[in-house]
Amino acid sequence: MSSYGPRDPFVLSAFTMSTVSHGNFGLWRHPADRTEQYTSVRYWVELARLLDAGGFDTLFIADAVGQLDVYGGDAAAALSHAVQTPVTDPLLAVSAMAAATEHLGFGITVSTTYESPYLLARKFSTLDHLTDGRIGWNIVTSLLDSAARNILGRDRQIPHDERYAIAQEFVEVTYKLWEGSWEDDAVRRDRVGGVFTDPAKVHPIAHEGTYFSVPGAHLVEPSPQRTPVLFQAGTSAAGREFAARNAELVFVADPRPDVLRRNIDDIRTRAVTHGRKPDSIKFITSVEIVTDSTDSAAQAKADDLTRHHDPQAGLVLLSALSGVDWSSYDIDRPIEQFDTDASRSILAAVDDADARHRITLRDYVGGLGGFGGSLFVGSGRTVADELEAFAERTGVDGFNIAYHVTPGSFADVAEHLIPELRRRGRARERGEATTLRQRLFGGSPLLPDEHPAAAFRLKRISEI
């Protein structure tokens, strides 16, 4: 069951990536699209201002740290079709966007497989300070063999479940740094006495584990949220267990609404076994929205967008995410299940014997919607009706809204859909500026006491 009541607001997130084309296959060629300006800080600042003024809660930025080279055995198709290639570091534009906005939160993807927990803790504490507590970390384990080759010097990716074991220890190190290293009043700023920080109130974490050794104290004084809001994506068995233990906002995806609900219910149930409240986790799913003042105008817009759609670009991304080269696979042939160390949730639908006969590559990448999430086309009122019905059926708490063209897709949602949702109590009013955690959950800017990270809160070496 969703954690929201019948009239409570959805989590409304804009879904993008610091690249030319995320999941909007071929639409970078549309004359209204501006994503080719992704290397300009002005592009990101203008987008953030639009989202902030338009009523979005978060800007969710995906990331990948390897080339997409599964399709055809190399990166040629990804390069020529601009499929998440080239891609820049999403962290670096956040402070500029935060300076230009008041309410918008930022959920930034960083992989536990290719980062140091000590350095990552400093980066997110810095951003939490610079954004006044509006930062979230989308925790991923990565899945591209190309990243493993170039960053770790391995022939292929670390096995799927081991990546999650690494991730669990990784986040526990960051919890110790964020929650248990600096006491609240460690920083004194005593100009008369000449003491800025009380050394007795800064504690080394003395972590010695299977994958990481981090003996020292955190480098940054406590930020507004201490721990950023914890996002997570992935609904494999290992992913669901990781989410249940750690996540506050989970990005779930499945083309089957009933399976989506089962995954959500499963994660909530698992969370209880870890001492957490089932409503301490919210769930969002990716959707594509084409909206305008009328249903007919929205449909005309969708028809125009479809003319620029590129199925081959979709296959490039699907190959990278699934770890399967689909270049020689008939687009209308039912998809078979493959056991890979890439994403195990991306092709989960083909585990269903009934679905096996109807789900093809074309279902995923043949047009708008499908692989990019359920497609909703219509006026603001029509789309609001359908989103409410979808949430009721699946139990999601909100939506990660993918773009077709930027900034046009987000501008349309802000103009036509969000005002309708607000009239229904399904979108937040602007109100006073708060931290991201308070915006999404209310209450304190800090993690709740029942979260596993709280076990590391303000403890000495001997206790940790």
Steps between C-alpha positions, in 0.01 A plus 500: 500500500625848418620710794286791383142573583238564231580869456867517595752633246702285265878516488556677168849453363652610171713219356805584291869432448802718430511393137346567160243220510384305805202277417346723234636300210579720200309800632815709535440558127165671567522875426361585846759300693789678671683212668801549273571797733555262793863616538385856580435596863238744371301208361489334842422819688212584266363146529521510879319835512223365279454194721516700822240752385288226343453300820729201451639351821826365365730486202614137477820471296605154381860418419726237342879483515569282198430497129199309370685240294287185522288562189702378201802441723623859510396858580450612140118497511488674840728774370324556171149487650598703810377231740622618842825581325678734554416549869634743761518482881156591642632620837682802368201711391296450817635792701424740212146364470450522875611864507231583243213317675325484838304175528624254238684194630774320311531120487841422353617157391840381626616139489633317804710281271724777370523750785680522832253528790728748675513734200135454410398591856689827464339577161145450626560684827636790295196499273263468794654818642497684167137406424373574854411135539338430162727215388426130454726213399368244250697192603583268211748216458558549123469235234722583203797275423660797326509687832665203671765482228588868512470572872587171670711338226276192503382310195140520614273636767510374860225236542155644566443389860856577605450857379215530747715356779760766422226763492372400843839540663557819300187667636577386853836678476323818386245466782785489751656810343178700468323393817767393748815699440415861593283592795234765445686765699853410388535828310531780757612801290646650814680813378599608848640166610646427159330161464303427186437126556516310829731206424339290774174502305640371170539122497686264264275221381760217508329303225670176400285283276503253214528759224598827670736626767422852622660581835460877519237766562274667246652803328186715509300644787136384525282622213128587523388141434825331610415202277356596158160362409570144392366409156540151352413331174482126434243231572699178476488292819830654613379845400176467695686388811743791469211744457316361801804554721611839370281690257254780566391554138506196269482522122309191386422393145304217342266501200246296701311712756413204721865395518593857585264485797638163611856636493396804702316289757797264523744785572269645765470158666877453495546849648299400806738209564779760519313698764367764263148630456342391170409860414860616553562412132333669205494358149511673164486350153602636162225636277487689173247781473383695197254768607340815366186707547278235338515128432514558126784751527695257719445217252621717213811578701557129569462421129763762418741362760452147370625603156843566654516178701801273434448130590863410435610747766262324736662167424842648577387599848308179560809299403714694747255469787419133444852387407361335186594600143164543325650615169419174318176422684173546310326803649163317485624172650389429859780579740677216677642527851878516531698464821750785508686712752339815365152617607286204602183706524507648151380177336313361799171501311614213279515272803122494478399208276188682385687821429774316307269465200414866474805700613734575213783745446251720319291516818800647676645732237253523212347834592429743778443330834580133555866485597489859632200435723125514451390768256223747590365731231229760550396822665609572853168372628517178298858424602427580865210253495722231351789563740267472798357175367851366433614589852194333648570181309875482556552666838760747372540825689604708204657520159841545341390694195721432198534760229452471125646842428663738744386736635169466316378177660560633851354839413181331376468301823552816704243693297225245442534214750639625829235773548233231455676271745528788747127565477451139606753519782737276306783751454670700772458871547826694498482604867816569696832365382596181684748219468422230247426247775249736658340573164446131430428370851433796728643510850873513562774564243686201646455129440239348734624314806383164365718524191803266524735798461381630836685212665823684419381836624738684735683195628859456606751260344446234764124499437530504121 
